[in-house]
Amino acid sequence: MRLDPKVEQGLVKAALQVMTAVTVFILLFIIVFILRKGIPVLGLSFLTRNPVDMGRGGGIFSTIIGTLVLTLVAVLIAAPFGVGTAIFLTEYTWENRVTRIIRFGADCLAGIPSIIFGLFGFILFVTKLGFGWSILSGGLTLAFMILPTIIRTSEEAIKSVPASYRQVSFSLGSTRWQMVTRVVLPAALPGIVTGIILSIGRSIGETAAVIFTAGSALHLPTSIFSSSRTMAVHFYILAREGISMSNAYGTAAILVISVLIINLLTYYLMEKFIRKYS
């Protein structure tokens, strides 16, 4: 027996609302749970002191610095290659077998588990190239991980720039490179930055790939060849070993707050981009 279309539409809408509410509830539950246990631990000394006694005491200052430096190295390596690949795919070639292979490769790279990246980085950068457990090894490994995200988001951002912009630029005598750098890229910049910010969020929360390549040293890094421990790795070790659950929750709270800020910034830039070209 077929239901009345209005009744069927109402049931579908109600089911979708329930699914959305459950998803939001799970997200809020995780955030509130972590922040409720982690915020009481936070303080100036926790943020400005290095870990002591394997993380049982002290703070997380060295892990914050390690996370920032490692993420910076990864983004500085991946962003030029990712944006350059997107420019090539959209502005310097037609749709053909080569472009399909590149996109397929980027999609496959995005689906590889992070532990595989960690093993790859350990074998290539740590042992074969002799970089050791270092920020450079971890940054190169993270760069490979975030490269697909930057490529696809930058490609979509560049595609969204109206074709009339390109036609007007060419009609004024611009070369293709002038058109790309002075017209297309400035217009696509919010979307490109959004992809880079999302990549930063993934780098900050990565554990498996980092622990195999950057190591887990608690001291402040002095160069890109120094081993370092990120906040995600620090939280993982503290929680897994049961060293200090209070410090683990404090570290998790900083991670959650950082990711929330990054996502809010991403949505702000995306909405600004959509309003500008809608």
C-alpha positions in Angstrom: 0.0 0.0 0.0 1.5 3.3 -1.1 1.5 6.1 1.4 0.2 9.6 0.7 3.0 11.7 -0.8 2.7 14.3 2.0 2.9 11.6 4.7 5.8 10.0 3.0 7.6 13.3 2.7 6.9 14.0 6.4 8.3 10.6 7.4 11.5 11.1 5.4 12.0 14.6 6.8 11.5 13.3 10.3 14.0 10.5 9.8 16.6 12.9 8.4 16.1 15.3 11.3 16.6 12.4 13.8 19.8 11.3 12.0 21.0 14.9 12.1 20.2 15.3 15.8 22.0 12.0 16.6 25.1 13.2 14.7 25.1 16.6 16.4 24.5 14.9 19.8 27.5 12.6 19.4 29.7 15.5 18.3 28.6 17.7 21.3 29.0 14.8 23.7 32.6 14.2 22.7 33.4 17.9 22.8 31.7 18.4 26.2 33.2 15.3 27.7 36.8 16.2 26.7 36.4 19.9 27.7 34.8 19.0 31.0 37.7 16.8 32.0 40.4 18.8 30.3 39.7 22.5 31.0 40.3 22.2 34.8 43.8 21.1 34.0 44.6 24.0 31.7 46.5 26.9 33.0 49.5 29.1 32.3 51.9 26.7 33.8 50.5 23.8 31.8 50.8 25.7 28.6 54.3 27.2 29.2 56.2 24.3 31.0 57.8 21.3 29.3 56.7 17.8 30.3 58.6 16.2 33.1 58.9 12.6 34.4 57.6 11.2 31.0 54.6 13.5 31.1 53.4 12.8 34.7 54.1 16.4 35.6 54.9 19.7 33.9 53.0 21.0 30.9 52.9 20.6 27.2 54.9 23.5 25.9 57.4 21.4 23.9 54.6 19.4 22.3 52.8 22.6 21.3 56.0 23.8 19.6 56.7 20.4 18.0 53.1 20.3 16.6 53.4 23.8 15.2 56.8 23.3 13.6 55.9 19.9 12.2 52.7 21.2 10.7 54.5 24.3 9.3 57.1 22.1 7.6 54.4 19.8 6.1 52.3 22.8 4.8 55.3 24.6 3.3 56.2 21.4 1.4 52.7 20.3 0.3 51.1 23.7 -0.5 53.2 24.7 -3.5 53.1 21.2 -5.0 49.3 20.9 -4.4 48.4 24.3 -5.7 50.8 23.9 -8.7 49.2 20.6 -9.6 45.7 22.1 -9.4 46.8 25.0 -11.7 48.2 22.5 -14.2 45.1 20.4 -14.2 42.7 23.3 -14.7 44.6 25.9 -16.7 47.4 24.2 -18.6 45.9 20.9 -19.9 42.7 19.5 -21.3 40.8 16.6 -19.9 42.7 13.5 -21.0 44.1 10.3 -19.8 47.0 12.0 -18.0 44.7 14.3 -16.0 42.4 11.3 -15.1 45.5 9.4 -13.9 46.6 12.3 -11.7 43.2 12.7 -10.2 42.8 9.0 -9.6 46.3 8.9 -8.0 45.3 11.8 -5.7 42.1 10.0 -4.7 44.0 6.8 -4.0 46.6 8.7 -2.0 43.8 10.3 0.1 42.4 6.8 0.9 45.6 5.3 2.2 45.6 4.6 6.0 47.9 6.9 8.0 49.8 4.0 9.4 50.9 3.0 5.9 52.2 6.6 5.5 54.0 6.2 8.7 55.7 3.0 7.6 56.6 4.5 4.3 58.1 7.6 5.9 60.0 5.4 8.4 61.5 3.3 5.7 62.3 6.1 3.2 63.1 9.2 5.3 64.2 7.8 8.6 66.3 4.8 7.5 67.1 5.0 3.7 67.7 8.8 3.5 69.2 8.9 7.0 67.1 11.8 8.3 66.4 9.8 11.5 63.4 10.5 13.8 63.1 14.2 13.1 60.8 17.0 12.2 61.9 16.8 8.6 61.0 13.1 8.3 57.6 13.8 9.9 57.0 16.9 7.9 57.7 15.1 4.6 55.4 12.2 5.5 52.6 14.6 6.5 53.1 16.5 3.3 52.3 13.4 1.3 49.2 12.8 3.5 47.7 16.3 3.0 48.7 16.7 -0.6 45.5 15.2 -2.1 43.3 17.5 0.0 45.2 20.6 -1.2 45.1 19.4 -4.8 41.3 18.7 -4.9 40.2 21.7 -2.9 42.4 24.0 -4.9 41.3 22.5 -8.2 37.6 23.0 -7.3 38.3 26.6 -6.2 40.0 27.4 -9.5 37.2 25.8 -11.5 34.7 27.9 -9.7 36.2 31.1 -11.0 34.0 32.3 -13.9 35.3 31.7 -17.4 34.5 35.3 -18.3 37.4 36.4 -16.0 39.8 34.5 -18.2 38.3 35.7 -21.4 38.5 39.4 -20.3 42.1 38.9 -19.2 43.1 37.3 -22.5 41.3 40.1 -24.5 43.5 42.6 -22.7 46.6 40.9 -23.9 47.6 38.9 -20.8 49.6 35.8 -21.2 48.2 32.6 -19.6 50.6 32.9 -16.6 49.6 36.5 -16.1 46.0 35.5 -16.3 46.5 32.7 -13.7 48.6 34.7 -11.2 46.7 38.1 -11.5 43.1 37.0 -12.1 42.4 33.4 -11.3 44.5 32.8 -8.2 43.3 36.0 -6.4 39.7 35.0 -7.1 40.2 31.4 -6.0 42.3 32.3 -3.0 39.6 31.8 -0.3 38.9 28.2 -1.5 42.7 27.4 -1.8 43.2 28.7 1.8 40.3 26.7 3.0 41.9 23.5 1.7 45.2 24.4 3.3 43.5 25.1 6.6 41.8 21.7 6.5 45.1 20.1 5.8 46.5 21.9 8.9 43.7 20.4 11.0 44.5 16.9 9.8 48.2 17.4 10.5 47.6 18.6 14.0 45.5 15.6 14.9 47.7 12.9 13.2 49.3 10.3 15.4 50.2 7.1 13.6 52.3 8.6 10.8 54.1 11.0 13.1 55.1 8.6 15.8 57.0 6.5 13.3 58.8 9.4 11.7 59.1 12.4 14.0 59.6 10.3 17.1 58.4 11.2 20.6 61.2 13.2 22.3 59.9 15.5 25.0 62.6 18.2 24.7 62.2 21.4 22.6 63.3 20.9 19.0 66.4 22.9 18.0 66.3 22.2 14.3 64.4 20.3 11.6 66.6 17.3 12.3 65.5 17.1 16.0 63.1 14.5 17.2 59.9 16.0 18.6 56.6 14.9 20.1 53.3 16.4 18.9 50.3 17.0 21.1 48.4 14.1 19.5 51.3 11.7 20.1 51.7 13.0 23.7 48.0 12.4 24.4 48.2 8.9 22.9 51.2 7.9 25.0 49.8 9.4 28.2 46.4 7.7 27.7 47.8 4.3 26.5 50.4 3.9 29.2 48.2 5.4 31.9 51.0 7.8 32.8 48.7 10.8 33.7 45.1 10.9 32.6 44.6 14.4 33.9 47.5 15.7 31.6 46.1 13.5 28.8 42.7 15.2 29.1 44.3 18.6 29.2 46.3 17.8 26.0 43.1 16.5 24.4 41.2 19.7 25.3 43.9 21.8 23.6 43.6 19.6 20.5 39.9 19.9 20.4 39.9 23.6 20.8 42.6 23.9 18.1 40.5 21.8 15.6 37.4 23.8 16.4 39.1 27.1 15.7 40.5 25.7 12.5 37.1 24.4 11.3 35.3 27.7 12.3 37.9 29.6 10.3 37.4 27.2 7.4 33.7 27.7 7.3 34.1 31.5 7.6 36.4 31.6 4.6 34.1 29.2 2.6 31.0 31.3 3.2 32.9 34.4 2.3 34.0 32.8 -0.9 30.5 31.6 -1.8 29.0 35.0 -1.1 31.6 36.7 -3.2 30.9 34.5 -6.3 27.2 33.6 -5.8 
